[in-house]
Amino acid sequence: MSRYLIQSTIDFHFLHSSPINGDVTWTPSLQTALVYGLISDEEQLSQLAADHCDRGCYAVVDLDNIPEPR
């Protein structure tokens, strides 16, 4: 099972569910995104991107497939 984050390519914020009210929102904090923004289902990933991201203005970060630094 993969773990994904959605990141804006405009301001580099991460999409996550608010711990206060459950609404989907953006955060500049990677730590917050890792706690509240991890997505494991590819269908959910596609739906969140379609609902909350401008076309072509986001990147999907696959946390389980990060290349080793050289």
N, C-alpha and C positions, 0 to 999 in steps of 0.2 A: 504494500500500500504506500503510495507516494504522498508526500506532504508539499503543498503549494502555498505561495503567497501571491497576491496581486499587488503590483507596485506601479504607481503612476510614473510615466516617463516625462511628465511636465514638472512636477515638484518633488518627485521621489517619495511621496507618502505611500503608506500601505493601507489597503482596505481591510476592515475588521468589523466585527459586531461589537457594539458598545456594551460594556459590562453593566452599565446603569439602566438602559432601557431596551437593549437588544437591537436597536436600529443599526443599519450598516452605515459606517462612516469612515473617514480617512484619518490616519495618524502618522506623524513623522517618526514615531518611536518604533524601532525594530523590536524592542522588548515587548511592547504592547501587542504588536502584530503577531509575535510568536506565541503569545498566550491566547489572544482572542481572534486571530485571523487565519489560523491554519485551515486549509481546505484539503480534504483527502479524496473527495468525489469529483471526477472530471465533469460530470453533468452540472453539478452545483457550481463548479468553477466557471464553466461557460455561461451559466445563467447570471451569476454575479457580475461577470465582465459585461454581459449584454445590458444589464440593468443599471450599472453604476459607473461604467467607464466610457469615455469618449472613444469613438472609433480610432483604433491605432495608437492611442495615447496611454497604453499600459503594457506592462511586461509581466509574464508569469514566471515566478522564481520557483524552481523545483529544488527543494531542500535536500532531496535524496539523490540528486544527480549533479552535484557541483564539482567541476573539475579541480584537480589538485593544483596548487600553485607551483609555478616553475621556479 
